[in-house]
Amino acid sequence: MSSDSQTHPPKPEPLSRSSDYAAYPKIDPIDTVPVSLDSDHPPPLQEQTRYPPSTAGPAPISGSAATTMPSESNPYVSPAPASGPGSSVKNTMDTMKDVLGKWGKKAVEATKKGQDLAENMWQHLKTGPSLADAAVGRIAQGTKILAEGGYEKVFRQTFETLPEEKLLKAYACYLSTSAGPVMGLLYLSSAKMAFCSDNPLSYKVGEQTQWSYYKVILPIHQLKAVNPSASKINPVEKFIQVISIDNHEFWFMGFVNYDSAVKCLQGALLRHP
């Protein structure tokens, strides 16, 4: 798939962030360790670990969530025009902290699966510029999915699909880019892996500001490796490195359902060796 021509925006100015923001380091394979999933998940393919990452490495994470279009060029990135950022309902930080704090305490008494889910959700929200903004964004996205008839319909409205193509799973997560982590949904269908940002990102065309959703479309037959890993310093920071057959890398993070995402992506790789 060829990429659309686009004007690359200047590097965005750093944005202010709350004290709750989790500052992600540059994602580098030497800073991560493989993740061991539960026994009911298929083990990582042995050949995956032998694929070296590109020499350039993944894009660094900036000091805030992305609001501008990343400048890197990638044949699997396909921006989609948008009218501009939508307005979001604002909740107070104190209320959100209270809710999440109670959830975290209850998770301590829950099963291991419940604990993992609570940790993943907490990490997902901390990846954004603030807990409140990330939580409101997640709620807004869920409301949109319900209003438009479910993930399957949203997927088909967002991406070009084949008549026989079926959506298998959708995951809330972030994509690492040079402009910062981009919040969105990662879709896995019978034909492709696709990502679309929840909100449009800005870029300049001359003196005008344009807006575009950030999309990644990777056909399953062009998928080479799926490598789950975690930060050596903070193991709750979990990543999934996806590598295409022409060695383009994508680093996803902040999954709410991390183990399920790893299982589904590796399953797609097994079905299309």
N, C-alpha and C positions, 0 to 999 in steps of 0.2 A: 504494500500500500504506500503510495507516495504521500509526502506531507504537503500541506497547503503552504504557499508562500505567505510570510507574515513579517511585519516590521518588529524587530526586537526592541523592547522598551529599555530605558536606562535602568541601572540597578536601583531598587527602591531605597528610600531613606529608612533607617531603623525606626521602628515604632515603639512607643512606650508599652510596657507590659506589667501585669500585676506581680506581686511577690510569689504567687502560686504557680507561675509559669515554670514548666520543666524545661530547662535549657538543654536541648539535645546536642551532643558533640558531633563532630564530623563522623559520618558513618564509614568506617573502614573495617575490612575483614579482620585486621589484626586486633581491633578493639572489641570484637565480638567472639562468642563461643557458640558451637552448635547447640540447638535446643533438643532435649529428649522428650518426646511426646509420650502419652499414655500408651499402654500395650494394645489398646483397641484401634490405634491409628497405624497405618502402614508406615514402615521405616523409610527414611530418606533413601533415594536411589544412590547406590554407591558411586556411580559415574558422575553424579552431580558435584561431589566434593572435589573432583579433579578438574573442573572447569575454573580456570583462574579468572578473577574479575578483570575488567579492562584496566589498563595502566593508569588511566585518568582517575579511576575510582568514582564512587557516587558523589553526587553534588553535596556540598556542605549545607547544613541547616543554618539559616540566618537567625537573628535574634527574635523573630516574631513570625506568626503565621503569614503565609503569602497573601498579598492583596493585589500584586501586579503579576503580569504574565512572565514566567521564567524565560531567560534569554537563550538557554541551550537549545540546540537544534537536534531533532530526533525524528526519524521517519515514522515512528509509531504515534507521535503526538499529532492530534487533529483538532485544533481550536474550533469552537462553534460560536458564532456571533450571538451577543446578548444585548438587551436594551440597557442594562445597568444593574447595580446591586439592589436587591430587594430590601425593603425595610423589615427589621426583625423586632419581635417583642422583647423588651428588656426586663429581666428579673434582677432583684438585688443580689449582691454577692453574699450577704449574710444569710439570706434564705437558702441559697443554693448550697453554701457550705454546711448549713445545719442538716439539710436533707442528705447530702453525701456523707456527712459525718455519721449520722444514724445508720445509713446503709453499710458503711464500713464496719461499724461495731457489730451489726447483726451478722455480717459475713464471717466474723471470727468464730461464731457459733455454728456456722453452716458447714456443709460438706466441702471437700477439697474443690469440687467443681464450682460450687458457689463462691468460694474464696477466689479462685482464679478469675471468675467472671467479674467479681467486684474489683479486683486488682486491675483487670484489663480495662474496665470502664473508667476507673480513676485515672489510669495512665492515658486513656483516650482523651479525657477532658483536659488533663494537664498539658497535652501537646499543643492545645490552642493558646491564643494570646491571654485568655483568662478562663477560669472555670465557668463563669456565668455565660460568657459568649459562646463557648464550646457547647455547653449544655443546652442553651436556647437554640443554637444552630442544629443540634441533633434532634431536638423536639420539633423544630420547624420542618426538618427533612422528613421525619416520620409522619407528620401531619400531611405533607405534600404527597407522600407515597399512598396514604390512605385515601386522600381526596381524589387522586387520579386513578385509583383502581388496583393498586398493588405494584410490586416490583416488576412483574412481567410487563405490564403496560408501560411503565416508566422506562424500562429498558428498551422496548421497541420504539418508543417516542424519541429516545435519546440517541440511539445508534441505528445504522442501517443493518437489517437482519435478513437472513434467508427464511423462506416460508417454513422450512422444516426445523429451523433453529429453535432450541429450547433453552430458557434460562434455568440454570441449575442452582445457583446460590448468589446472594448479594451480601456484601460486608461493609460496614462503616469502618473507615480507617483514614489514614493520612498517606500522601505520597510525598517523598522527599524530592525537593527541587532546589535549584540555585536561589530562588526567591524566598524559600522557606517551606515549611510543611503545608501541603494543600489538603484541606478536609474534603472528603467526598465519599463516594460509594464505589467499591470494587465489585464488578460483576463477573461471574464465570458462567458461560453458556456452553452449549455443545460445540460451538464453533470458535469462540474467542474469549480472551480475557480482556476486559474493558474497564476503564476508570473514568469517572466524570466528577468534576469539582461540584460541591454543593452550591457555591456562589460564583458568579463571573469574576474574572480577574481583569485588571485594567492594563492598557498599553497605549503608547502614543503613536499617532499617525500625523506627522507634522505638529501642529499646535493643538490638534484635537485628541481628546481621550476617548478611546474605544473600549468596549468590554467584550470578553469572550470566555465561555466556559472552557476549562482545561480538560481535554480528553486524551486518553491513551487507548489505543486499539491494537491488540496483539493477537493475531490468529493462533489458535492452539497448535497448529502444525509448525509454527515458527518459535515455539517455546522449547528452550534447551535445558534449563535448570531452574529448580525452585529450592532455595536454601534458607531454612529457618535458623535464626540465631538470636542471641541476646547479648546485651551489654555486659562486659566483664565486670565493670564497676557497679552497675545497678541491674541485676538480672531481671527485674520486672519490666525493663525496657526491651521489648521483643520486636524483632524485625523479620521481614520476609524479603529476600533478595530474589528477584526474577530476572533471568538472563535469556535473551533471544538468541536464535541461531547465528545471528550476525554480531553477537556480543554487545548489544545494547543492554544496559542494566536499569532496573527499576527497584527502588527500595521503598517498601511499604511498612508502616508502623502504626501504633496506636489502635490496634484491632480490639473490638469488643469481644469477638469470638475468634481468638487467635488459633487455637488448635484446629477448629473446624476449617478455617481458611487454609491452613497448611495442608490438611488432609485432602481438601477438594482440589487445590492447585497441584499437589503431587499426584493425585488420582488422574487429573487431566493429562499430566505428563506420561503416566503409565499407559493411558489409552492411546496416546499418539507418540510412540517412541521415535 
